Every structure is written in C-alpha cells, then in structure tokens.
C-alpha cells in the first residue's frame, strides 16, 4: 500500500505482481481490495496498479463534489502514472471504473496500451435520462449522509443489478459487504454528485474515436449491460466482445477464472 500525494488529494494505491503494467479501476462502493479474488492470478502475468478511487477506501474524500468530476478523475490517473514513472499501461475498469477507463482512453490515447471494459457504459444519451439520474443520485447521496453507510449498503445490495451476487459463497459476500461498509459516507455521497452517470458527459458519439485495442465484457444475465456492450462493440472498430454465460454484473466476482482467462488471452493476442 502506498499513498500517492497529488498536491490537493492523496490516493491509496496497491501494487502487486510483475510484467506489463495493468491499472484496475473498481466500481462505485468498491476499493482496491475489490480485485482480491483475481489478484493472485493476474499478478502472475501483470504488474497490477490498483487505486482506491477518490472518495473510496483509504483515498481522500474531498468535500467539494466538483473535485470528483470525470475530467479531474482522469487527470488524477495520469498523474498517478507519472509519479510511478509509467509512460503507458493497460487499463481495465468495472462499472463506474469502466466509465472512467473509457474517458481516460479517449482523452489520453497515447498513455494506454489497451482497454478492457467490464459491465461499463458510455453514459446516458438523452438529456431527460441524465436529469432523472442526477435527481436520483442526489437523493441517494442525501440518504447516505442522513442515514449512514450501513443503511445505504443494505439498500444497495438489494438492487436487481446485484441479484446474481446472492449465489456467491458466504465468505465472498461478507468481504464484499465489508469493503462497501468501509467507505466514507462523504466520499460516496460526493462521488455520486460529481461522478454519477447523470453528470457525466455522454461518450456514445465518441466511441468511434477509441484507438486502443479494446475488449468489452458483460455477464449474460445482466441484460441491460449486455445490450450496452453490444452497442459499444459495434461502435468501436476492432473491439472484442465477451459475454460470459450464467453471470451477472460483476464478472470478476462471479466468474473469476473466466475473467482472468479473458484478460490474459486478450493481452497475449496483443503481444503477438
């Protein structure tokens, strides 16, 4: 574990393994430990860089929601690479982390050698959808501040999006809940306000500008994100689409062996 000071904020960054550098970006309510189930296998092939995103884990949780905005988040990731002496790395993002990874690859294509998007979205296309999502995220942020992380996590885990996670072993579900509960309430609330899908500029019209090799994956039981993944794959030239059977939103949790194999095979194909 290392704290990387960027001046106005510090990021907690976990590193492991050796090989080609691979930065892993967790989802909302996650942290670097979210990758624990796949870390040993991936670390056998890659040098893993796993930051706690702003407002999560042991990274700072600034009080200003604008500090969480997508453009500043992307700039922070590049600054972390600079501090670590990394000119380029491979980039993988899950859910919220996938939105960030996509934005980073579009903004800084020379800094990223490849892109893996797990259950990710380019944002919401219509202004009406974005307004509705902003209102919902603001309401959720207020609930976190009023009632605390515990009540929020209980509500979060009941979302249909995560229903397939009920099949996970009890120890895995307990560790996942512990990760979620350890996040600071102000960090989660301001992450929703500053980095939620509604406040993000949609990237649908820019997908054709993705120039790095890209793999898009989703669990076949996650019908919403399967549809999104298919649309993204059709728009990103040369991208690879991977749909994982009998799996929901969190492929790395629900099908870790397949997840590792897909990521490793993708990297191997690029090195040929």
KEGU-111351 format. One line per 2 residues: number of its first residue (from 1); for each residue x, z, y of C-alpha. Coordinates in Angstrom, 1 decimal. Layout:
# KEGU-111351
NUM> X Z Y  ... .
//
This chain:
# KEGU-111351
1> 0.0 0.0 0.0  1.3 -0.9 3.5 .
3> -0.3 -0.6 6.9  0.4 -3.7 9.0 .
5> 0.2 -3.0 12.7  -1.1 -6.0 14.7 .
7> -1.0 -4.1 18.0  -4.6 -3.2 18.7 .
9> -5.6 -2.7 15.0  -3.9 -1.9 11.7 .
11> -4.7 -3.5 8.3  -4.2 -1.9 5.0 .
13> -2.6 -4.5 2.7  -2.0 -4.1 -1.0 .
15> 0.6 -6.4 -2.7  1.3 -7.0 -6.4 .
17> 3.0 -9.4 -8.7  5.4 -12.3 -8.2 .
19> 5.1 -16.0 -7.9  3.2 -18.3 -5.5 .
21> 1.5 -16.2 -2.8  -2.3 -15.8 -3.1 .
23> -4.3 -13.9 -0.5  -7.6 -12.4 -1.8 .
25> -10.4 -11.6 0.6  -13.1 -9.3 -0.6 .
27> -16.8 -9.3 0.2  -18.9 -7.0 2.5 .
29> -18.7 -3.4 1.4  -15.6 -4.2 -0.7 .
31> -11.9 -3.5 -0.2  -8.6 -4.5 -1.8 .
33> -9.4 -2.5 -4.9  -12.4 -4.9 -5.5 .
35> -9.8 -7.1 -7.3  -8.7 -4.4 -9.7 .
37> -10.4 -5.9 -12.7  -8.5 -9.2 -12.3 .
39> -5.3 -8.0 -10.5  -3.1 -7.5 -13.6 .
41> -3.7 -10.9 -15.0  -3.4 -12.7 -11.6 .
43> -0.3 -10.7 -10.7  1.4 -12.2 -13.8 .
45> 1.3 -15.6 -12.0  0.9 -14.9 -8.3 .
47> 2.2 -12.7 -5.5  -1.1 -11.1 -4.5 .
49> -1.8 -10.2 -0.9  -5.0 -8.1 -0.8 .
51> -6.0 -6.8 2.7  -8.8 -4.4 3.4 .
53> -10.8 -6.4 5.9  -11.5 -4.9 9.3 .
55> -14.0 -2.0 9.0  -13.4 -1.7 5.3 .
57> -11.3 0.5 3.1  -8.3 2.0 4.9 .
59> -8.0 -0.6 7.6  -9.1 0.2 11.1 .
61> -12.7 0.2 12.1  -12.8 -0.5 15.9 .
63> -15.9 0.4 17.8  -16.4 -3.0 19.5 .
65> -18.3 -5.4 17.3  -16.7 -8.4 19.1 .
67> -13.3 -7.4 17.5  -14.8 -8.4 14.1 .
69> -15.7 -11.9 15.2  -14.7 -14.7 12.9 .
71> -12.1 -16.2 15.2  -10.3 -12.9 15.6 .
73> -10.5 -12.1 11.9  -8.9 -15.5 11.1 .
75> -6.2 -14.8 13.7  -5.5 -11.4 12.1 .
77> -5.0 -13.0 8.7  -2.4 -15.4 10.1 .
79> -0.7 -12.6 11.9  -0.5 -10.6 8.7 .
81> 1.2 -13.6 7.1  3.6 -13.8 10.0 .
83> 4.5 -10.1 9.6  5.0 -10.6 5.9 .
85> 7.2 -13.7 6.5  4.8 -16.1 4.7 .
87> 4.7 -19.6 6.1  2.0 -20.7 3.7 .
89> -0.1 -19.1 1.0  -3.0 -19.9 -1.3 .
91> -6.3 -18.4 -0.2  -9.3 -17.1 -2.2 .
93> -12.4 -15.5 -0.7  -15.5 -13.9 -2.2 .
95> -18.9 -13.9 -0.4  -18.1 -12.7 3.1 .
97> -14.4 -13.2 2.3  -15.3 -16.8 1.3 .
99> -16.8 -17.4 4.7  -13.6 -16.1 6.3 .
101> -11.4 -18.1 4.0  -13.2 -21.4 4.8 .
103> -13.0 -20.7 8.5  -9.3 -19.9 8.1 .
105> -8.5 -23.1 6.2  -10.3 -25.2 8.8 .
107> -8.6 -23.5 11.7  -5.1 -23.3 10.2 .
109> -4.8 -26.0 7.5  -1.0 -26.0 7.6 .
111> -0.9 -22.3 6.7  -2.9 -22.6 3.4 .
113> -1.8 -24.5 0.3  -5.2 -24.2 -1.4 .
115> -8.6 -22.7 -1.1  -10.9 -21.0 -3.7 .
117> -14.4 -20.1 -2.5  -16.3 -17.7 -4.8 .
119> -20.0 -17.4 -4.0  -19.4 -18.4 -0.4 .
121> -21.4 -20.0 2.3  -20.5 -22.1 5.4 .
123> -23.1 -20.1 7.4  -26.7 -20.8 8.3 .
125> -27.5 -24.3 9.6  -30.5 -23.6 11.8 .
127> -30.8 -21.5 14.9  -34.0 -19.9 13.7 .
129> -32.3 -18.8 10.5  -29.4 -17.4 12.5 .
131> -31.7 -15.4 14.8  -33.6 -14.0 11.9 .
133> -30.4 -13.0 10.1  -28.9 -11.4 13.3 .
135> -32.1 -9.3 13.7  -31.9 -8.2 10.1 .
137> -28.2 -7.4 10.2  -28.7 -5.4 13.4 .
139> -31.4 -3.4 11.8  -29.2 -2.7 8.8 .
141> -26.3 -1.7 11.0  -28.6 0.8 12.7 .
143> -29.7 2.2 9.4  -26.1 2.7 8.3 .
145> -25.4 4.7 11.5  -28.5 6.8 11.3 .
147> -28.7 7.5 7.5  -25.1 7.2 6.4 .
149> -23.3 5.0 3.9  -24.9 6.8 0.8 .
151> -28.4 5.7 1.6  -27.3 2.3 2.6 .
153> -25.3 1.7 -0.6  -28.3 2.8 -2.7 .
155> -30.4 0.2 -0.9  -27.7 -2.5 -1.1 .
157> -27.3 -2.1 -4.8  -31.0 -2.8 -5.3 .
159> -30.8 -6.2 -3.7  -31.8 -9.0 -6.1 .
161> -28.5 -10.7 -5.4  -26.7 -8.0 -7.4 .
163> -29.2 -7.5 -10.2  -26.9 -9.0 -12.8 .
165> -24.3 -6.3 -12.0  -26.6 -3.8 -13.8 .
167> -25.1 -5.3 -17.0  -21.6 -4.2 -16.1 .
169> -20.0 -1.3 -18.0  -20.8 2.1 -16.5 .
171> -17.2 2.7 -15.5  -17.0 -0.6 -13.6 .
173> -20.3 0.1 -11.8  -19.1 3.6 -10.9 .
175> -15.8 2.3 -9.5  -17.7 -0.3 -7.5 .
177> -20.0 2.3 -6.0  -17.0 4.5 -5.2 .
179> -15.4 1.6 -3.3  -18.6 1.0 -1.4 .
181> -19.1 4.6 -0.5  -15.5 5.0 0.8 .
183> -16.1 2.5 3.6  -16.5 4.0 7.2 .
185> -20.1 3.7 8.5  -19.0 2.4 11.9 .
187> -16.9 -0.2 10.2  -19.7 -1.5 8.0 .
189> -22.2 -1.5 10.9  -19.9 -3.3 13.3 .
191> -18.8 -5.8 10.6  -22.5 -6.8 10.3 .
193> -22.8 -7.1 14.1  -19.6 -9.0 14.6 .
195> -19.1 -11.0 11.4  -22.5 -11.3 9.9 .
197> -23.7 -14.7 8.7  -26.1 -15.0 11.7 .
199> -23.5 -14.6 14.4  -21.0 -16.9 12.7 .
201> -20.8 -20.5 14.0  -22.1 -22.6 11.0 .
203> -19.4 -24.8 9.4  -21.7 -27.2 7.5 .
205> -20.8 -30.1 9.8  -17.1 -29.4 9.4 .
207> -16.8 -29.4 5.7  -15.6 -33.0 5.7 .
209> -12.6 -31.8 7.6  -11.3 -29.5 4.9 .
211> -7.9 -31.0 4.0  -6.5 -28.4 1.5 .
213> -7.2 -28.6 -2.3  -10.4 -26.6 -2.8 .
215> -12.3 -25.1 -5.7  -15.8 -23.8 -5.3 .
217> -17.3 -21.4 -7.8  -20.6 -19.7 -8.4 .
219> -22.4 -17.9 -11.2  -25.2 -20.0 -12.7 .
221> -27.6 -17.1 -12.5  -27.1 -16.9 -8.7 .
223> -29.4 -19.8 -7.9  -29.1 -19.6 -4.1 .
225> -25.3 -19.8 -4.2  -25.3 -22.5 -6.9 .
227> -27.3 -24.7 -4.6  -24.9 -23.9 -1.7 .
229> -21.9 -24.5 -3.9  -23.2 -27.9 -5.0 .
231> -23.8 -29.0 -1.3  -20.3 -27.8 -0.3 .
233> -18.6 -29.6 -3.2  -20.4 -32.8 -2.3 .
235> -19.2 -32.5 1.3  -15.6 -31.5 0.7 .
237> -13.7 -34.6 -0.6  -11.8 -34.0 -3.8 .
239> -13.1 -30.5 -4.3  -13.6 -29.0 -7.8 .
241> -17.0 -27.3 -8.6  -17.0 -24.5 -11.2 .
243> -20.3 -23.0 -12.3  -20.0 -20.0 -14.7 .
245> -22.7 -19.5 -17.3  -24.5 -16.2 -17.7 .
247> -23.0 -14.9 -14.5  -24.3 -13.8 -11.1 .
249> -22.9 -13.4 -7.6  -19.6 -11.6 -8.4 .
251> -17.8 -13.8 -10.8  -14.6 -11.8 -10.7 .
253> -16.5 -8.7 -11.8  -19.0 -10.2 -14.2 .
255> -16.7 -12.8 -15.9  -13.1 -11.7 -15.1 .
257> -11.4 -13.6 -17.9  -13.1 -16.9 -16.9 .
259> -12.3 -16.2 -13.2  -8.6 -15.7 -13.9 .
261> -8.5 -18.8 -16.1  -10.2 -20.9 -13.5 .
263> -8.0 -19.8 -10.7  -4.8 -20.1 -12.8 .
265> -5.8 -23.6 -14.1  -6.6 -24.7 -10.6 .
267> -3.1 -23.6 -9.4  -1.4 -25.2 -12.4 .
269> -3.1 -28.5 -11.7  -1.9 -28.4 -8.1 .
271> 1.7 -27.9 -9.2  1.8 -30.9 -11.5 .
//
